[in-house]
Amino acid sequence: MSNLTRFNPFSDIMRAAPFGRLDEFFEDLDRFPMLKSLEAAPRIKMDVVEGENAYTVHAEIPGAKKEDIKVSIEGHMVTISAEVKKVKEHKEGDRVVQSERYYGRESRSFSLGQDIDEDKANAHYDNGVLELTLPVRAGSRAGKTLAIQ
């Protein structure tokens, strides 16, 4: 009878870590459940409300300009993307004391229960909030549920 051992190509690196074994460090994180529940929050926060004939979406995109926001619709998939540019300078007289710049692209995709009528969809952006009115395509149905035998 032979003993099988699972090969780990990083085992030598883990043992040679300067502060002890790295795998033990990550196992210790299990003792802190609050760290496991931390997830990256989406930068574009949204509310989706389903009406009888349309979906209404409110998406917060602070700092974006109307020209830098794009919404694409393919069937029941909706993608909101925005390019955010922030430039902040603090001057004392003619000297720049502090300058901060941020350029980034943010995107969020989600699917709805029914196909959207792209021709009747409407978008309005005001004070950092994008409002989408997404009418359901006529004749569109939610998916079919199969009976399991």
C-alpha positions in Angstrom: 0.0 0.0 0.0 1.4 3.4 -0.9 0.8 6.8 0.5 -0.1 9.4 -2.0 0.9 13.0 -1.5 -0.5 15.9 -3.4 2.3 17.9 -5.1 2.3 21.6 -4.4 4.9 23.4 -6.5 4.9 26.4 -4.2 5.5 24.5 -1.0 9.2 25.6 -0.8 8.2 29.2 -1.3 5.6 29.0 1.4 8.1 27.6 3.9 10.7 30.2 3.1 8.5 33.2 3.6 10.1 35.8 5.9 7.2 36.0 8.4 6.4 32.3 8.6 4.4 30.2 6.3 2.2 32.1 3.9 -0.4 29.4 3.8 -0.8 29.6 7.6 -1.3 33.3 7.3 -4.2 32.9 4.9 -5.6 30.1 7.0 -5.6 32.6 10.0 -7.9 34.9 8.0 -10.6 32.2 8.4 -10.7 33.2 12.1 -12.0 36.6 11.2 -15.4 36.2 9.5 -15.8 39.9 9.1 -12.8 39.9 6.7 -14.4 37.2 4.6 -17.6 39.2 4.2 -15.7 42.1 2.7 -16.4 42.4 -1.0 -15.5 45.1 -3.4 -18.6 47.3 -3.7 -19.5 48.2 -7.2 -18.6 51.7 -8.1 -21.9 52.2 -10.1 -24.6 51.7 -7.5 -28.1 51.1 -8.9 -31.7 50.4 -8.2 -33.8 48.4 -10.6 -37.6 48.5 -10.4 -39.8 46.2 -12.5 -43.1 47.7 -13.7 -45.8 46.1 -15.8 -44.4 47.1 -19.1 -40.9 48.5 -18.3 -37.9 48.4 -16.0 -36.7 51.6 -14.4 -33.1 51.8 -13.4 -31.4 54.5 -11.3 -27.6 54.4 -11.4 -25.3 56.6 -9.4 -22.3 57.8 -11.4 -20.9 60.7 -9.6 -18.3 62.8 -11.3 -19.1 61.6 -14.8 -20.2 63.9 -17.6 -23.2 63.1 -19.7 -21.0 62.8 -22.8 -18.8 60.1 -21.1 -21.6 57.7 -20.3 -22.6 54.9 -22.6 -25.5 52.5 -22.3 -25.7 49.4 -24.5 -28.6 47.0 -24.7 -28.5 43.5 -26.2 -31.7 41.6 -25.7 -32.1 41.3 -21.9 -28.5 42.4 -21.1 -27.8 46.0 -20.2 -24.3 47.5 -19.8 -23.6 50.9 -18.3 -20.0 52.3 -18.7 -18.6 55.7 -17.8 -15.3 57.4 -18.0 -14.6 59.5 -14.9 -12.0 62.2 -14.9 -11.3 64.2 -11.7 -8.6 66.8 -11.4 -8.1 68.7 -8.2 -5.4 71.3 -7.6 -4.7 73.3 -4.4 -2.7 76.5 -5.0 -1.2 79.0 -2.7 -0.5 82.1 -4.8 1.3 80.9 -8.0 2.6 77.7 -6.4 0.8 74.4 -6.7 0.8 72.8 -3.3 -1.2 69.7 -4.0 -2.5 68.2 -7.2 -4.6 65.0 -7.5 -5.8 63.4 -10.7 -8.0 60.4 -11.2 -8.9 58.9 -14.6 -10.8 55.7 -14.7 -13.4 53.7 -16.5 -16.3 52.1 -14.6 -18.6 49.5 -16.0 -21.6 47.5 -14.8 -23.6 44.8 -16.7 -26.7 43.1 -15.6 -29.5 41.0 -17.1 -33.2 41.5 -16.8 -36.0 38.9 -17.0 -37.3 40.0 -20.4 -35.9 41.4 -23.6 -35.8 45.2 -23.9 -37.2 47.2 -26.8 -34.1 49.2 -27.6 -36.0 51.7 -29.9 -38.3 52.8 -27.0 -35.6 52.9 -24.3 -34.9 56.3 -22.7 -31.9 57.6 -20.7 -31.7 60.8 -18.6 -28.7 62.0 -16.6 -28.9 64.7 -13.9 -26.9 65.4 -10.8 -24.8 62.2 -10.9 -27.8 59.9 -11.4 -28.6 58.1 -14.6 -32.2 57.2 -15.0 -33.1 54.5 -17.6 -36.6 53.6 -18.7 -36.4 50.2 -20.4 -39.7 49.1 -22.0 -40.2 45.3 -22.4 -40.3 44.1 -26.0 -43.7 43.1 -27.1 -44.1 39.4 -27.3 -41.1 38.9 -25.1 -41.5 36.3 -22.4 -39.5 35.4 -19.4 -37.8 32.1 -19.7 -39.6 28.8 -19.8 -39.5 26.6 -16.7 -39.0 22.9 -17.4 -40.6 20.3 -15.2 -38.1 17.8 -13.8 -39.2 14.2 -14.2 
